[in-house]
């Protein structure tokens, strides 16, 4: 069985494409034959040793896998061989056959493809949780999405529209701005003259909710556009620099800085997470959200895909097909 293995924390090109023994399900475990494997920004941080968690070496990276249940352990209650599922975990997905706990697996309806299922997990799941539970986004409010052409950014645009917001998308190139526009953004702008552009679009009232997976200089600008009772969602730091806040801005503008950590949310609030997944699946069925699968690449190219993702060279979602 082929797998991508991280044997030491360091550069992404140090990942090894290798042969591993076939997994065997024990207890409440499930073996999934992968049809699609999602690639996410945290995967790149993890293998470089830059993430909050550091798994014991060696480990298989990858947070999400969709495919068919091949075998189940004796304590599995609800899944059986042949069922289509999507699974999420901190690691273990960059492989032809993954082993997951039954609790980490969600049955898939027939109308959701394996690739879309992967996109609806970490990418859409993060944006959904951010805007719904953390941002409390309301119909008619103004939502600004930074990094709007990435997997979480495009998801935030679509979910923002599904929740009834006026969405302003920020993206760095014409192609990325076209992707954000196609996702339904009401206004699409670049990073040049960002503060002036947002003042013109948001008016004196300011911005209600900011979705920011970028950080760096973008954060420094966006915090000055916040409106009273606004919510600034800290999602990530793709720009590389973790910014600092002059807290007098929060005092004067009366806005909230809100952290978003989807992984912790799924563990601490499983019932709410399950309801979120049901809502996302329903929106997908109704055509309110549709992930952009920008490329499908073989499992062996995982290091190249991760490098491209870390360099912010990807619009939408790339999936690996083992």
N, C-alpha and C positions, 0 to 999 in steps of 0.2 A: 504494500500500500504506500502510495506517494504522500509526502507531507513536507511542509515548510517548517524548519526547525531553527529556533534561536538558541545558540549554545553559549553566547556571551553578549552582555550588554555593550552596544556600540553602534557603528554605522550600519545602516539598513542593508547595504550590499554584503554584509557578513552573514545574512541569513542563508541557510543551507537547504537545498531541495534534495530530499533523500528518501530512502525506503525505510518504513517502519513496520512492525508486526501489526496484523489486523487486530482491531480492538474486540474485546469480549464483554458483553453486558453482564453485570452482576448486580444483585440487590435491586434498587429502583432505577438502574441505569438503562439508557436506550442507545443503540447504535444506529446512526443515520447515514445512509448513502447520499453523499452531497450531490445536488444538482446545481446549486449556486451558493457562493460564499461572498459575503459582503466585506468590503474594505473600508476602514474608517480611520479618521485622523488619530484617535487614541492608539490604534495599533502601531503607528509609526513612532509615537512617543514611547510606548511600552518597550519596544525592542531596543530603543536607544537608552533606556534607563531614565527617561525624563518624565515618566508618569507617576501618579500618586502611589500606585501599587508596583511592586517588583516581584513577579512570580519566581519561584525557585527554578534555577536553570538545570537542564535545558527545558524549554517549553515550546509548544506550538502556538503561535499568535493567532489572532482572529476572534471576533466577538459574535459573529452571527452566521448561521448556516441554514439553508432550506433544502429539503430533499425528502427521501422516503425512509420510513422506519424499516431497518433490515432485521433487527433482533431486539428482544427486550429481556431484562432481568426478571427473576421470579417474583419480585415485589412490585413490579409495575402494575398499575390498576386500570388505567384508562387508555393506554396506547397499545397498538398491536402492529405486527409486521404488515407492510403495504400502505400504511397511512401516510399522507403527506403532512409534514410538520415544518415549522421554523423554530430554531433553537437559538438562545442567546446565553453567553457566558463571558467571563473576562478574557478567556483564552480558549484555544482548542479547535478553531474552525478552519484553519488553513491546511486542510487534509482531505483526502478522498472519502474517508469514513470517519465521522466524529462520534465521540461518546459523551453523552450529556445526561444529567439527572432528568427524570420525567418532569419534575417541576419547572425545568428550564425550557420545556417544549410546548409549543402552541399548535394545535391542529389547524390546517389550512383549508379554507373553502376552495372549491374548484375554480372560482373566478379570479383568484389571485395567483399570478405566476410566481415561480421560485425567486426570480430576480426582484420583482416588486416586493415580495415578502421580506427579503433581506433589507431593502431600502426602508420599509415601514417600521423596522425595529429601531436601531440606534439613531439613524438620521431623523426620520419623522417622529420617532418616539421622544427624542430629546426636544425637538421643536414644539411638539404637542404639549408635553409636560411644562416646558418653559412658558408658553403663552397661556395655557389654561390654568395650571395650578400656581405657578410662580408669578406670572405677569398679570393674571386676572383680567385678561384682555376682554374689552366689552365692545359690542357693535357700535360703530361710529367713531371709535377712537383712532388716533393716528399711530401706526406702528412703523418704525424704521428698522430695516433689516440690513445689517452690515454683512459683507461676504455673501451676498445674496445669490451667487451662482454655485456655491458649494452644496453638498448634500443636505446639511442642516439648514442652510440659507434658503434654498429653493423650497424646502419643506416648510419653513417659517412663512414664506410668501404665500404658499397655497393654504396653509392652516389659518393664517391671518385673514385671508379672504373668506374662508369657510366660517370664521367666527364673526365676520361682518365688519372688519377693520378697513380703514383707508391705509393702504400699504405703500410705503416709500422704500424702494430697493436700491442698495448701493453696490456697484460692481465695478471692477477695474478695467475691463476691456469691452469693446463693442460686442464681441461674441457672448461674453458673460452677461452683458446688459440685455441682449436679445433673449437669452435663456430666462432671465428674471421677468422680462416682459411677457414671454410666452406662458410663464407660470401664473400670470394674473396680476402682477404688480400694477398699481394705479399710476405710479410715477417711478421712473428709473433714472438714476443719476450716477456720476462717477465720484471719485475721491477729490478731484480738483475743486477748489472753492466750495468745499463741503458745507462749511458753516453757513455761508451766504445762501447756498441752494436750499438748505433745510429751513432757514428762516423764511425764505420766500414761500416754500410749500406748506410749512406748519403754521406760519403766522405768529402773532404775538402770544397765542396760547401755548405754543411750544409742543414738544413731542410727548405723547402719553406713555408709550412703551418703546424701548430700544432692545433689539435682539442682537447681541454682539459676540460672535465667535472669533473676532479678530484681535481686539486689544490694541496695544501700541498707540501710535499717534491717532488712530481712529477714535479710541476711547477719549483721548484728551480733547478732541473736538466735540464728540457727541454729548459728553456730559454737560456741555454748555448750551445745548439745545433743549434740555429737559423742561417740561412744563410742570406746573404745580400738581402734586400728587402723582407724578410720573413714576414709572418703574423701569429701572435700567437693569437688564438681564445680562449677567456675566456668564457667558457660555464657554469661552475658550480664548486662546491667545495665539491664533495662527500667525500673527505678525511677528511673533518671537519674543516681544518685550511685554512683561507683565507690568501694566501701568499702575501708577499711584494716584489716589484721589485726594484733592484738597477738600477736606470735609466741610469747609465753610460753604462750598457750592451746594451740598445737600441741605445745609441749614437755610441758606438764602432762598433756594429754589423749592425747598420742601419736596424733594423726590427721594425715592428709595433705591438703594443698590441691592440687588437680589441675586444670590448665587444659584446656579442651575447645575445639578449633578445627577444626570438621569440614572446612572448605575446605582447610586445610593437610594434613589427614589424607588426603583424596582424592588430592592431588597426590603426597605422599611415600610413600604405601603403597597403590598402585593395586590390587594383588592382594588385599589384605585388604579394601579397599573393595568390590571386585567380589564377594567372598564375603559381605560384609554385605548387599549388594543381593540376592543370591540367597536369603539367609536371610529377609530381609524379605518378598520376593515369596512365598516358601514359607509364611511365617506368615500373609500375607494370604490365600493360597489356602485355608489350613486354618482360617481364621476367628479366628486368635489376635490379629490386629490388624486394625482397620478405621478408617481416617481419618474424622473428623467434618468433612464439607464443609458449613460453616455458611451459605455464600452463594455465588452465582454472579453475577458482575457483568460488564457490558460493558467492553471494553478502555479506552474513553474515560473511565471512572470510576476509573482507576488512582490519581490523586492523592487522591480522597476515601477510597478503600479504604486507601491507605497511611497517611493521617492517622488514620483510625479505628484502624488497627493500632498505630500509635505511641502512641496515647492509651490503649492496653490495653483497647479496647472490643470485642475480637473473641474469640469462643470457637471453637476449632478452626481450620479452614483456609478462607480465601476464595480462590476462583480467578476469574481473568478469562477471558472467553470471546470471543476476537476474531471 
